């Protein structure tokens, strides 16, 4: 079992244990899911954070964005959800983060309680952009595998912005013409392709509830990646620097946030 393991984007172990069984290996991509076969989002999911449970209720199989700048409590909030969400398996993709933050998230924020039922895929900032892209796809593929076995999965991807930046690095290196803020046009096609792989499976099967963090540089909510992510996700939680500076945690800006699957 992969539970409790820490791997890189190529399935190489980072925890000093034996490599995963090669019989479990498969392709990183998957066929698009028939939307008519997906189970509707009808079941409420307790994510262990009262502000989200009460005011931005998340359904099992929903895809949510966590929009935040630096230093507003994003990692701590993700750790709370990883420890306390009612899910069978937690899959964490740490894409493009600092190496120190990867270890800190695993040992201090995720903790032993969260790690026992988690699979962590780490592709920090000092690895190649191709490996960072592969890490995001690998984390999603692991979540799909657990869903296909009938389990309910929480997928945490930190961050969707670094995934897009890795594509930008590759595109500029090979001479592709840049578009908005240097991103190549195909980035805005690859983002929904990655996000759409999460969600509910067929009726009676498992589910993937996903939280994708989106970094808003300078708290700019009109960043092209943030703007694109808002359109393809089932809702977003915005963290406010003003609330964080006032010592209010989690610093969720309720008025700027929405859960599209939440019913009145």
C-alpha positions as CSV (number, residue, x, y, z in Angstrom):
1,X,0.0,0.0,0.0
2,X,1.1,3.6,-0.7
3,X,-0.4,4.9,2.5
4,X,2.1,6.7,4.6
5,X,4.7,7.0,1.8
6,X,6.5,10.1,0.5
7,X,7.5,9.8,-3.2
8,X,8.8,12.2,-5.9
9,X,7.2,12.8,-9.3
10,X,8.8,9.7,-10.8
11,X,7.6,7.3,-8.0
12,X,11.1,7.3,-6.4
13,X,10.9,7.0,-2.6
14,X,12.0,10.1,-0.6
15,X,11.3,8.4,2.8
16,X,14.2,5.9,2.6
17,X,11.8,2.9,2.2
18,X,11.6,0.4,-0.6
19,X,10.2,1.6,-4.0
20,X,6.5,1.0,-4.7
21,X,5.5,-2.3,-6.3
22,X,6.0,-1.9,-10.1
23,X,2.8,-3.9,-10.7
24,X,0.9,-0.8,-9.4
25,X,2.5,1.4,-12.1
26,X,0.4,2.7,-15.0
27,X,0.0,5.7,-17.3
28,X,0.0,9.2,-15.8
29,X,-2.9,10.3,-18.0
30,X,-6.4,8.9,-18.1
31,X,-9.4,9.0,-20.5
32,X,-11.9,11.8,-20.0
33,X,-14.7,10.8,-17.7
34,X,-18.2,10.5,-19.2
35,X,-20.0,13.4,-17.4
36,X,-23.3,11.4,-17.5
37,X,-21.7,8.6,-15.5
38,X,-20.6,10.8,-12.6
39,X,-22.5,10.6,-9.4
40,X,-24.0,14.0,-8.5
41,X,-22.7,15.9,-5.5
42,X,-25.3,15.3,-2.9
43,X,-23.4,14.3,0.3
44,X,-21.9,16.9,2.6
45,X,-18.2,16.4,3.5
46,X,-16.9,17.4,6.9
47,X,-13.5,19.0,6.3
48,X,-12.8,19.6,10.0
49,X,-12.9,23.4,9.6
50,X,-16.0,25.0,11.1
51,X,-15.9,28.2,9.0
52,X,-15.9,26.1,5.8
53,X,-18.4,23.5,7.1
54,X,-20.9,26.2,8.1
55,X,-20.6,28.9,5.5
56,X,-18.9,27.3,2.5
57,X,-20.1,23.7,2.8
58,X,-18.2,21.3,0.6
59,X,-19.8,18.2,-1.0
60,X,-18.1,14.9,-1.5
61,X,-16.5,14.9,-5.0
62,X,-16.3,18.7,-5.2
63,X,-13.3,20.6,-6.7
64,X,-12.4,23.7,-4.6
65,X,-9.8,26.4,-5.0
66,X,-7.9,27.9,-2.1
67,X,-6.8,31.4,-3.2
68,X,-4.1,32.9,-1.0
69,X,-1.0,35.1,-1.1
70,X,2.1,34.3,1.0
71,X,2.0,34.2,4.8
72,X,-1.8,34.1,5.4
73,X,-2.1,30.6,6.8
74,X,-2.6,28.5,3.7
75,X,-0.4,25.6,4.7
76,X,-1.9,25.4,8.2
77,X,-5.4,25.3,6.8
78,X,-4.4,22.5,4.4
79,X,-2.9,20.6,7.3
80,X,-6.1,20.9,9.3
81,X,-8.1,19.5,6.4
82,X,-5.6,16.7,5.9
83,X,-5.8,15.6,9.5
84,X,-9.6,16.0,10.1
85,X,-11.4,15.5,6.8
86,X,-13.7,12.4,6.8
87,X,-11.9,10.6,3.9
88,X,-10.4,7.1,3.5
89,X,-7.2,8.3,1.9
90,X,-5.4,11.7,1.6
91,X,-3.3,12.4,-1.4
92,X,-1.0,15.4,-1.1
93,X,0.8,16.9,-4.1
94,X,3.5,19.4,-3.1
95,X,4.4,21.0,-6.4
96,X,7.1,23.7,-6.7
97,X,7.3,24.4,-3.0
98,X,10.5,25.1,-1.1
99,X,12.3,22.0,0.1
100,X,12.2,23.2,3.7
101,X,8.4,23.7,3.4
102,X,7.9,20.1,2.2
103,X,9.6,18.6,5.2
104,X,7.8,21.1,7.6
105,X,4.4,20.2,6.0
106,X,5.0,16.5,6.4
107,X,6.4,16.5,9.9
108,X,4.7,19.4,11.6
109,X,1.6,20.4,9.7
110,X,0.4,17.0,8.4
111,X,1.6,15.3,11.6
112,X,1.8,11.6,12.4
113,X,-2.0,11.3,12.5
114,X,-2.5,12.7,9.0
115,X,0.5,11.0,7.5
116,X,-0.6,7.4,8.4
117,X,-3.5,7.7,5.9
118,X,-1.7,9.9,3.4
119,X,0.3,9.6,0.2
120,X,2.6,12.6,-0.3
121,X,4.1,13.4,-3.8
122,X,6.8,16.0,-3.5
123,X,8.3,17.8,-6.5
124,X,10.0,20.9,-4.9
125,X,11.1,24.0,-6.6
126,X,14.7,22.8,-7.3
127,X,13.7,19.9,-9.5
128,X,13.1,20.2,-13.3
129,X,9.8,21.8,-14.5
130,X,9.0,18.5,-16.3
131,X,9.3,16.6,-13.0
132,X,7.0,19.2,-11.3
133,X,4.4,18.7,-14.0
134,X,4.8,14.9,-13.7
135,X,4.3,15.2,-9.9
136,X,0.9,16.9,-10.3
137,X,-0.2,14.2,-12.8
138,X,1.2,11.4,-10.6
139,X,-0.7,12.6,-7.5
140,X,-3.9,12.8,-9.5
141,X,-3.3,9.3,-10.9
142,X,-2.9,7.9,-7.4
143,X,-6.1,9.6,-6.3
144,X,-7.9,8.1,-9.3
145,X,-6.6,4.7,-8.5
146,X,-8.0,4.8,-5.0
147,X,-11.3,6.2,-6.3
148,X,-11.6,3.3,-8.7
149,X,-11.2,0.9,-5.8
150,X,-14.3,2.5,-4.2
151,X,-12.5,4.7,-1.7
152,X,-13.3,8.3,-0.8
153,X,-10.2,10.5,-1.4
154,X,-9.1,14.0,-0.4
155,X,-6.7,15.4,-3.0
156,X,-4.7,18.4,-1.9
157,X,-2.6,20.0,-4.7
158,X,-0.2,22.8,-3.6
159,X,-0.1,24.5,-5.9
160,X,-1.9,24.8,-9.2
161,X,0.0,28.0,-9.9
162,X,3.4,26.2,-9.7
163,X,2.1,23.6,-12.1
164,X,1.3,26.3,-14.6
165,X,4.6,28.0,-14.0
166,X,6.4,24.7,-14.8
167,X,4.6,24.6,-18.1
168,X,5.6,28.3,-18.7
169,X,9.3,27.5,-18.1
170,X,9.3,24.6,-20.6
171,X,7.4,26.7,-23.2
172,X,9.8,29.6,-23.0
173,X,12.8,27.4,-23.1
174,X,11.8,25.8,-26.4
175,X,10.8,29.1,-27.9
176,X,7.0,29.0,-27.9
177,X,5.3,32.4,-28.2
178,X,4.2,33.7,-24.8
179,X,0.7,34.9,-24.1
180,X,-0.7,36.5,-20.9
181,X,2.0,37.0,-18.3
182,X,4.3,34.8,-20.3
183,X,2.1,31.7,-20.1
184,X,1.7,29.7,-23.4
185,X,-1.9,29.4,-24.6
186,X,-2.0,25.6,-24.0
187,X,-1.7,26.2,-20.2
188,X,-5.3,27.2,-20.1
189,X,-6.3,23.9,-21.7
190,X,-4.1,21.7,-19.5
191,X,-5.5,23.2,-16.2
192,X,-9.1,22.0,-16.8
193,X,-7.8,18.7,-18.1
194,X,-6.0,18.1,-14.8
195,X,-8.9,19.4,-12.6
196,X,-11.6,17.4,-14.4
197,X,-9.9,14.2,-13.4
198,X,-11.0,14.7,-9.9
199,X,-14.6,14.5,-8.7
200,X,-17.1,11.6,-8.1
201,X,-16.8,8.3,-9.9
202,X,-19.7,6.1,-11.2
203,X,-22.7,5.5,-9.0
204,X,-21.8,3.4,-5.9
205,X,-18.1,4.0,-6.4
206,X,-15.5,6.2,-4.8
207,X,-14.9,9.9,-5.0
208,X,-12.1,12.5,-5.2
209,X,-12.7,15.7,-3.3
210,X,-10.0,18.1,-4.3
211,X,-8.5,21.3,-3.0
212,X,-6.2,23.2,-5.3
213,X,-4.2,26.1,-4.0
214,X,-3.8,29.1,-6.2
215,X,-1.1,31.6,-5.4
216,X,-2.2,35.2,-5.9
217,X,0.9,37.3,-6.3
218,X,0.5,40.6,-4.5
219,X,-3.0,39.4,-3.5
220,X,-4.0,40.0,-7.2
221,X,-7.3,38.1,-7.7
222,X,-7.2,39.0,-11.4
223,X,-4.1,36.9,-12.1
224,X,-4.7,34.9,-15.3
225,X,-4.2,31.5,-13.5
226,X,-6.5,32.6,-10.7
227,X,-9.1,33.8,-13.1
228,X,-8.9,30.6,-15.1
229,X,-9.1,28.5,-12.0
230,X,-12.2,30.3,-10.7
231,X,-14.0,29.3,-13.9
232,X,-13.1,25.6,-13.9
233,X,-13.5,24.9,-10.1
234,X,-16.7,24.2,-8.2
235,X,-16.0,27.1,-5.8
236,X,-13.2,28.9,-4.1
237,X,-12.0,29.9,-0.6
238,X,-10.2,33.2,-0.5
239,X,-7.8,33.9,2.3
240,X,-7.6,37.6,3.3
241,X,-4.3,39.3,4.3
242,X,-6.3,41.9,6.2
243,X,-7.8,39.2,8.4
244,X,-4.5,37.4,8.8
245,X,-2.7,40.7,9.9
246,X,-5.5,41.2,12.5
247,X,-4.7,37.7,13.9
248,X,-8.0,36.1,12.7
249,X,-7.3,32.5,11.6
250,X,-8.3,30.8,9.4
251,X,-8.3,34.1,7.5
252,X,-11.3,33.2,5.2
253,X,-12.9,36.1,3.4
254,X,-16.5,34.8,3.4
255,X,-17.8,37.5,1.1
256,X,-15.2,36.8,-1.6
257,X,-15.6,33.0,-1.3
258,X,-18.2,30.7,-2.7
259,X,-19.1,27.0,-2.8
260,X,-21.1,26.3,-6.0
261,X,-22.3,22.9,-4.8
262,X,-23.8,24.3,-1.5
263,X,-27.6,24.4,-1.4
264,X,-29.6,26.9,0.6
